[in-house]
Amino acid sequence: MAKTFATLLGKLVLTGNLEVETADGVRHTFGDGTGPKLGARLTDRAAERELLIDPSFYLGELYMEGRFVVTEGSLYDILELGAKNLAKLEVLPWVKAIERARVLFRSFHQRNDRKRAKQNIARHYDHDIRIYELFLDSDRQYSCAYFEHPGQSLDDAQRAKKRHIAAKLLIDEGDSVLDIGCGFGGMALYLAGVAGAGKATGVTLSEEQIAAAKARAERSGFAERLDFRLQDYRDVEETFGRIVSVGMFEHVGVAGYDEYFRNVRRLLKDDGVMLLHSIGRNSVPGATNAWIRKYIFPGGYIPSLSEVLPAIERAGLYVTDIEILRLHYAETLRAWRERFVANWDEAVKIAGERFCRMWEFYLAGSETSFRVDGHMVFQIQLARRQSAVPITRNYITEREDALRRRETAEPALREAAE
């Protein structure tokens, strides 16, 4: 088995400098010798067999279990090397067959009726909140930041993201806003506390998130303009002048896109504006990585724009703007990963070694998907009328400048919103 494993790995890793020690203690070198030396060790023969059968699933599981051990370099370095090599090669025939089967049956894995949606959200978001505090920014923004310049801090880049979205929403004093998938409440707090929304309503299915958001609302000083609910967006009855959704659409699933945008149209006032912020893939439609689906985002899926836009059209909504954020999430994930690893000992005390290895693999693997595999974030602005937004994009910069001035002039509001 070790010989077969080494032979096949040698055909896959053609560039770089990787040394792998198999279970028999033999060290094998792969690549063309370029770049820093990286090393890993497999602790048992079953690990070799599992990697040959389905590397995209078993590598993460083996790392979680301590059966795939990084000996030189970092986990991210090895995942990046693997991703770069695989991007240039045809995948092994049986692996391609497994991936085709996953695409064929993806609708089964993406079922998100009300009951399953809550169960799926709990699987990822209802961990001990202290885990998130170890690697997120001070506002606990658990989505892609917006880096305005190299070297910008994570806190500033997350504030810039909120500012950028608020500008696109064209919020005026007194506007009502619905935040679909409000997380820990930071976006709604910013829209009410800085952007001037008269009422910001946030809905989530996470018990941990809603508790944190409600506690923050009580401390904000403008709690009367905030309404956080443990509620499915499909059950919201009011209409709103503005709707925002950041990092929630990835949990809908392809079969739910028509329902999602029909509800957006129902919830949006005739002259309203919606901003959808979601991870996307710069490729043809596919299936969720099996390890991610099992351990990180059950029911989740990263869509291609070709899957999203037809559903928007069928719902009778206008696409008024699309922006693609390419490496912003890669930089966000790097900051998260570095913070998490720096707080490893504390994280182990909270959640245990296996969870921490799982979380590190998730963050590192996700970063490679943006740096190597072409994943991106799209922001789609939607409206029910063509005239709902200006005909040029100048207003975005103008409104961002105005919001930045408000942050400076009213620091108490900014701090309350964070």
Secondary structure, DSSP 4 states (H G I P E B T S, - for coil): -HHHHHHHHHHH--SS-EEEE-TTS-EEEES-S-SS-EEEEE-SHHHHHHHHH-HHHHHHHHHHHTSEEEEES-HHHHHHHHHHHHTTSPPPHHHHHHHHHHHHTHHHHT---HHHHHHHHHHHH-S-HHHHHHHS-TT---S----SSTT--HHHHHHHHHHHHHHHHT--TT-EEEEES-TTSHHHHHHHHTS--SEEEEEES-HHHHHHHHHHHHHHS-GGGEEEEE--GGG--S-EEEEEEES-GGGT-GGGHHHHHHHHHHHEEEEEEEEEEEEEESSS-----HHHHHHT-TT--PPPHHHHHHHHHHTT-EEEEEEEE-SHHHHHHHHHHHHHHHTHHHHHHHH-HHHHHHHHHHHHHHHHHHHTS-EEEEEEEEESSGGGS-SSSHHHHHHHHHHHHHHHH-HHHHHHT-
